[in-house]
Amino acid sequence: MSSAPLIELPRLPPLSAGWSSDEGSFVSQRVVTGAVRIVDGAIVALVGLAIALAYVSEPIITRDADYALLLSFSTAVTIGVFQLLRLYDPRRLSPFLGQLPRVLLGWTITLAIVGTCLVFMKAAQDYSRVWLAPWYLAGGVGLIAGRATVSHLVRVWAREGRLYRRAVIYGAGPVSEEVIHQLENDPSSDIRISGIFDDRDEDGRAPRNIAGYPRLGGLTDLVSLGRDSRIDLVIVALPVSAEDRLSQIVKRLSVLPADIKLPARATSIRFSPKTYSQVGAVAMIDLYDKPIADWGTVSKWIFDKTIAGLALILLAPVMAAIALAIRLGSRGPVLFKQKRYGFNNELIEIYKFRSMYADRCDAAATKLVTKDDPRVTPIGRFLRRTSLDELPQLFNVLKGNLSLGPRPHAISAKADDRLYGEVVDNYFARHKVKPGITGWAQINGWRGETDTIEKILKRVEHDLYYIENWSVLFDLYILLMTPLSLLNTENAY
């Protein structure tokens, strides 16, 4: 069986040639293959159930759980057989006609196994043959239709560049060349190199071209491009012996929402196998990982949309009453829109109930709201103390630019008359995930005014802890604790 890839992913042009974050996020192969397994299993079970309900008399269906057990067993057998036939190999999901014979063969083998088991267990007479034959035919059609859909999606995502990880390499030396050759010679690799970066330019020590890839600039250029373009992986190809330089470089790269890895080849020290991860055929040492990746991204998306949708339904009367109170209390719009920093330091527009007089609103937050601030309306004081002014941000969650996590800060927000980024070292690392309507810092008492350096330091400290320890259960805990945290109005003006 050939090991050549059946989804041809092209060598990328350099990031400077126009790749941008608008071109779609990376679709993990793990998520794709897992979703295909779920789809196959759902087709087998639902088609079987539908035909049973349509053709088998009701007493047989309601008498016991025999059909449900058989459908569950058949689903598991189908996925197992398809796995053995390599129908979940990411490289083989694109060509529809190429996988069609294996799908039909796998489904036939599944029914043969199920039928054989029924015979040996002397249970065949308990199931209707009127059900088994149509299930085989309709199930085959359903599986073929499912694979046709998957094949189409995979081809579209491949054209959009969403099925590979865009990688850049920092370091223009022999280690870089070796890593590039290993990745390019590995047909199963989903890595595509987009450029090389190195600061050794003035003395001419860094070549302009490394293994056919251009050197696009230094570390500052890399971080800048990471803000403007989608970079999924940064490979730091420097020897571990350059400890101080390596430490400084990794610290600056840690603000990017990308995996940061060091080739094992960069050091002669050999660690336990558990220390390494594999990128294609290349052993790597993990320096930083994306906080949320693969199925974590899917589960967080589902969690966010579900909670935001339910909250909007339940809180609709409250939001309507607040809107009416704002309209009656002072002139101006009900909602206030403000630019804040979002994921990967990009600017987003968030919604709030207006809590200030319309002619005194400060969209850039150049001056933080203080106690008894004359700019705040009477109803606004109540809304700010209780954080009810934040409720419209549920629409931001549905739009996809807010979640649970670090609160987004206004672009000109200051502590002790200094911008947050100037006060807190590694401040922008908090933008590695989407900002949130509530977060770990807020339920620990660090919400509201951040007029001192200590307050913003504590908030960022809690934000980074959340990023490093994220889980769906952590999000759920934050959500449940948020109402209790609102009782503390010490810093909320």
C-alpha positions, 0 to 999 in steps of 0.5 A: 500500500503506497504511503504517498499522500492523497491530499496534496498540500502545496509548499506555501509562499512566504507569509509576506506574500499575503497570507492573512488571518482572514483565510480561516483557522487551522482544522485539526486532523484529529478533529476531522478524523474524530468527527468522521467517526462520529458521523459514520456511527450516527449514520449506522445507528440512526438509519437502523433505528429509523427503519426499525420504527418504520417496518418492525411492529411496535411490540418488538421495539418496546418489548426490550432493549434488544434493538438498541443493543444491536445498533450500539454493537453494530456502530462499534463494529463499523468504526473498528472495521473502518479503522482497520481498512484505514478509512480514517487516515487523514490522507485518504479522506479527499478522493471520494471514488478512491474510498468508495470500495472500502466503505462498501466492503467495510459495511458488508463486513460489519453486517457479516460480523453482526449476522454471524454473532446473532447466529452463534448466540441463537438470537437471529430469530429475535430480529426482523429480516424485513429490518436487516435487509433495508438497513444494509441497503439504506446504511450503505447509501447513508455511509456513501453520502456521508463520505461524499460530504466529507470528501467535499469539505476536505477538498474545500479546506485543503484549497483554503489552506486550513488542513495544514499547520503554518510553521515558521523557523527562527534560526538560519543554521544547519539545524533549520535545514535538517528540520526542513528536509525531514518535514518535507520528506515525510508524506504524513506531515501536515506542516508547511514551512512559510519562512525563516527568521533570524536576527544575524543580518548585519554581519552577514552570518545568516544566509538569505535563503535556507533550503529554498525558503527565504529569510523574512527578517528578525524576531520583531518581524516574526512577532509582527507577522504572527499578529497579522497572519495565522502562524500555528507553529514556531520552531526555534532552531537554536542550540541549547548552549545559547541559553541566554539568547534562547531564553530571551527569544522564547519569552518574546515569542510566548505572546503568540497563540502558537505552539513553540517547539525546539528540535531535539537535534538542537541539543546533545542531551537525551531526555526521557521519551515522554519529554518529546513530541512528534511533529511529523517525523521530527522529535521536538521539545515542547516550550509552549503549547497553544492553550486551547487546541483540537477538541478543546477548541470544539468543546469551548465553542459548544460551551460558549454558544450554548451558555450565551444562547440560554443566558440571552433567553433567560435574561431577555426580560431583565435586559429589556427592563434595563434598556427601558430604564436607560432610555428614560433616564438620559438621552442617547443610545441604549448600547455603548460600543467600545474598541478593545484588544481581543484574541491575538491583540486584534481590535474588537468592538464590544457591546455594553449598556450605556452607563454614562451620559452620552456626551461624556462617554470615553470610548478609548477609556483614556480616563478610568471611571472613579468613585462618584464619577460625574460622567456616570448616570444614576442608573449607570452606577447601579449597572456598573456595581452589579456588572449588568452593563456587561450583559449585551456582551452575550451577543459578542459571545455568539458573534465569536469574538468573546468567550470566557477568559481574560476581560478585554481591556480598552485600547488606552487603559492605564494604571498609574498613568502608564499603558498596561503593556508598559506596566506588565512584563509579558502583558500581551500573553493574555491575548493568546485566547479570546477575551471573556465576559467574565474570568478567573481574575474577576471572581477572585476580586480583581474586577473594576478599576485598575488604577494602580500597578498592583491591581493590573499585575494581579489581574494579569497574573490571574489571567495567565493562570487561567490560560495555562490551566484552561478546561471546560470544568474550569470555565463552568466553575468560573461561570457558577462563581460569577454571580457570587463575585458580583456581591463584592462591589469594592472596585466597581464604580 
